[in-house]
Amino acid sequence: MLHRTLLLILAFSTTWSASAQSPTTPQSQWVDSLAASEAAGLQQQFQLSPGQTDSLHQAWIQAYNAKRQVFTRYWKTDSFPVMINRVTRMKDSLYFMIMGQRPFQVYKDSLFRQQERQTRATSPSPKSSQP
């Protein structure tokens, strides 16, 4: 299982490394800024080392680029949900290896709670029956 995960990560990182080496554009600066913000927030929350923070920063950029590629190639196809889930699992695998089991689980639990709150806030409330 770990071997398969590492191969998947290697495949994604090799595929997307070329885009990371492109010249700086406003778009790439924006992506870098978002990645830095995510990594800094996780570093502060989990007291991660500078090396872990840098690795999370790079993993976020890899996942972002992979998602862009999926949107470009698979949008409005039956494969789209499967491919997006693959990218999400790839990012989760990277984060797990960088952060460790306990901090990663806390991170995923907080994401789940956040999604639950957003779902409740956007779902229509049940209408009360009026006599």
C-alpha positions, 0 to 999 in steps of 0.5 A: 500500500505504501509502495503504491502511494509513493509511486502515485505521489512520484507520478504526480510530482514528476508530471506537475514539476514542469509547471512549478518551474515556469516563469513567475506570473500573477497567477503563480504568485497568487497560487504561491501565496495561497499555498504559503498561507495554508502551510503557515496556518498548519505550521502554527496549528501543529508546531511543524518544522520549517522543513515540514512547512516547506513540504506542505507548501510544495504539496499544496501547489502540486495538488492545485496544479493537479486539480487544474489539470483535471478540470482542463481534461475531465470537466463534464465527463464521467471521469471527473469525480474519480479524477478529483478524488484521486488528486484529493487522495494524493494530497492527503497522502502527501500531507499524512507523510509530512505531518504524521498520523496524529496531526493529519487526523486532527487536520482532516477532522477539522476539515470535516467539521468545517464542511458540515457547518457549510452544508448546514448553512447553505441547505434550506431549513425545513419549513414549519407547517402552519395551521 
